[in-house]
């Protein structure tokens, strides 16, 4: 039920009024005409005569400004029975606010409650990307205009179906939130705004967890339209958020919380809003995600500039905080705001702290691993780390510092510190936008208590800058957004290797040109990750995605397409190795292959049933080697290859696939010289491609 908005900002007026979008029948009953049986299941045509209060258009007013709603020819209503999709409806005739929707449905019975959805959004992440004007980057306001209705099947007689209701009354499922951002003095025109919710789970978890909810991307045009610091967002209601979070929590922690229980927890959750303006980070908190459908909310966010706070560790329990200094110059610390105390180069200083004690660190060193050793900060008791890491680079002007100059600047700085974590409401800031080789290499490796990663705003990377940055951080659940568009060799290699609790990856990796081993083993062993980032790359490099998702056993959603048309050596080798939950592979449109390009790509993907279409006619050395080895349920392959003379090009590519299936080949292709494990699987039906 797409609407045409005369002024999108005033969708808020609709929701403030709590109005429902109505689609009412002009008859007492809706008639479903019998159609021929299909696959032994009855198929019917469902027709709804939809009007909006009997008028051609409907205007909703607030302060003299009108919002006009009307049907559009592209509208689609989905029909489900329980959780089973049974059909779709499309407009047949439209006249302003009146329309006839018709379509086929199947598998319905008397008493069934049919749910009618206009523009259902199936995941919370789909709300991200809004620009703060109730649009997204495609200016599609209707993307967030969800509405739903239910009807009940009354009778099925002589092929006709009647429903209990006189019509289908659609109600909106979203709330609208207006935010006014400021720093206490001036408005903040944020270029991104992230919302996280921290809830305390009862037994058996008995701990606070933080979940990423949305990241919004305002633009300069947002503030031209709205006014400085003003943002409008469509949000899913609390019931929808609770249902999504309950499913995610239960998968991550093997629990059985109901959505009702999670919704109760959300009502008292700590909401953390984090705004970015370039490399500057602002934050504030509110209490309770209790947004209701068809309601309008407004609040002011007065946010703190975290770049002005030095790197600080706050003890949650009594213990010691130790700084081992291998920089070329001294480091100074202040305990609870007291006098500065120097830590000389080569010296290790253990600082005794009580619970709640705070230690701030300052320095003027370009690198903390300048030669053969590296500096390290450790704690004997739980600590929260926050503030601006650049206070170690420039002790006085760190608030505006964004440039690193020394290689390996923070190399393994917190490595092995199992007692540190980050509080999203008081974040650690890594604002550098000019990076150096190895600058964050292994910075948090083996920090098993770390649950949230700091934001990484750089858009141009340096060689190995994020290598192993969070490797084996087994408590890390949320990865930061990675906005970089200019990559470097090895830049993300092993970045999240072994992060077995990671359940939220960046929504997208926007770089179009990759570098050698840039994504190599980036998410290897992230066994709870179920949604992969969208990949934009069209120009590849050697081993760029090598074993990128190796062992991501929960991964079930991957990009629809890997868009590169020309490949590089080993570029996708082992990319989805042992992704045992993967049921649908991305399309692989490339027609020019490279040595080992798809080698081992889907090995061990035991849930995969249909291989992606393989359009290349000329194969390269090892290009399909072990590609589907161990895909025990794979039963369909379509391959256009006609030249398979390259060495090992199909070696063991279909070993241990399903015992029966269909292999579609080019009509002129001769596979007779290849053994079944390296050619066409034995027992499969062979067909020619059209």
C-alpha positions, 0 to 999 in steps of 0.5 A: 500500500505505497503512498505518495507523500506530498511532504515526507516529513509529515508522516509523523502527523499520521503516526501521531494521530495513530491512524490506520490505513484502511482497505475496505470491501464494497461488498459484504463478503470477498469472493474467492473464485475457484481455479484449476488444481495445481500440484494436487493443491487447490488454488483460488483467486482472492479479490479485495475491493479496497477503498480508503473511507470511500474517498478517492484520496485521504488527507491527514492534517497537522498544523495546516499541512496535508499528507496525501495517501494513495494506492500505486500500481506497483503495490504488492500485498503478501498473504500468509497462513500462519507462517506459510506464504500462500499467495500475493495480491496486486492492484487490478484497478486503481482510482486514487484511494480506491483499488481492486487487489487480486491474486492467487492463493493456495492451501487455505481452509475454513477457519484459517486466519490470513495475514495480509502484509503491505511491504513487510520488512523481515529484519531489523537491519533493513531499517538501517540506512535511513537518511533521517528524512524517513527515506533511504539512500534511494529516496524510497519513503515507502520502504519503511511504510509497513502495514498489515491486516488479517482476515478469516476464511468463513466458508468454502463452498462450490469453489467460493470462499467468504471471509468473516470480515467486511473488509481488510483494515490495514494498520501501520506497524512502524513508529516515527521518532524525531531527534534533535541532536546537540552538544549542549551548545550547538546542533550536531549534524551527524553523518552516522547515528547508531542505536544499541540496546543493553538489556540484563538477561535473567537466569540462565545468562544473568548478565547484561548484553548489548545488541546493535539495533540500527545504524542510520546515515544522514547526509547534508541534504538531510539537514537542509530539509529538516534543519540543523541537528533534526532527524526523523526515523521510522522504527519498528515497534517494540513487539517486532524488535523483541521478536527479532532479538529473542530469536537472536539471543536464543541462537547465540546463547542457546536459551529459550526466552520468549519475545514477550519476556524480551519486550519486558526487558526492552522497556527498561533497556539502556539505549545508547545513541552514538553519533559521528561527525567525521572522526568525532564521536558523540554519545548519550543514553536514554531508557527504554525501547517501548515504541508503539506502532502508529505513534509519534515520538520526539526527544532531544539528545544532548551528547558528550564529545568523547574525543575530548576524554583521554584514554582511560581505564576504569576499574570495576573491582579492586586490582592493578592496571599495568602499563608496560612502556616500550615507546621511545618516550615516556608515558604519563598517567593520572589516577583519579584526576591527580598529579601526573606520574611518568612511566619511562621507556622500558619501564613497567608500572603497576597502578593499584586501583580501588573499585571505581578508580580511573587511570588516564594515560597521556603520551607524545609518541608516534608508535608504541612498538617502535623496534622489536618489542611492544607496549602493553596494558593489562589489568588484574580485575575487570576494567572498562576502557574508554576515551580517545586513544590519541591521548597517547599520540598527542598529550595536549591536542588529542581531541582533534588528532586524526593522523598516525605517523609511526608504524605499528602505532598501537601494535598489540597494545591490549593483547591478552588483556582478558579483563577489559571491555567497552561500555557503549554509553562511554566508548573507546574512540579510535578517531584516526583517519590517516593510518600507518602500516600495522597500526592496530595489528593485534591491538585486542587479540585474545581479549576474551572479555571484550564484547563491543568493538570501537568504531573505525572511521578511516576510509583509506587503509594501510597495509595490515592496519587491522590484521588480527585486531580482534583475533580470538576475542571470544566474547565479541558480539558486534563488529564495527561498521567498516566504511573504507573504500580504499584498501591495502594489502592484508588490511583486514586479514584475520581481523575477527578470526576466532570470534566465536560469539560474533553475531553481527557483522558490518552490513556492507563492505563497500570497497570495489577494488580489493587488494592482496589477502585483504579479506583473508580469513576475516571472519574465520571461526565466527561460528555464530555469525549468520548474515554475511556483509554485502560485498561490492568488489568488482576488481579482485586480487590474489587471495582477496577473499581466501577462507573469508567465512571458513567455519562460519557454521551458522551462516545462512544469509550471504550476498545474492551476487559476487559481482566481479566479472574477472577473477584473480588467483585463489580469490574466492578459495575456501570462502565458505568452507564448512559453512554448514547452514548455508542453503543458497549460494551467491550467484557467480557471474564471472566468465573469465576465471583464474587459477584456483579462483573457486577452489574449495569455495563451498567444501563441506557446505552440507545444507547446500542443494543447488549450485550457483550457475557456472557460466564460464566456458573456458576453465583455468587451472584448479578453478573448480578444484574441490569446489563442492567436495562434501556438499552431501545434499547438493543435487543440482549443478548447471555448468556451461564449460566446454574447455576443461583441459586445464590442470586439475580444473575440476579435481574432486569438485563433486566428491561426496555430493548427493547420490542422485541429482541433475547435471546440466551441461553445454550441449557440445561439452564432453565430460566423458574423460573425467572420473565421477568425483571430478566430472559428472557425479555418478547416478545423476541425470544429465541434461543439456543447457537450453 
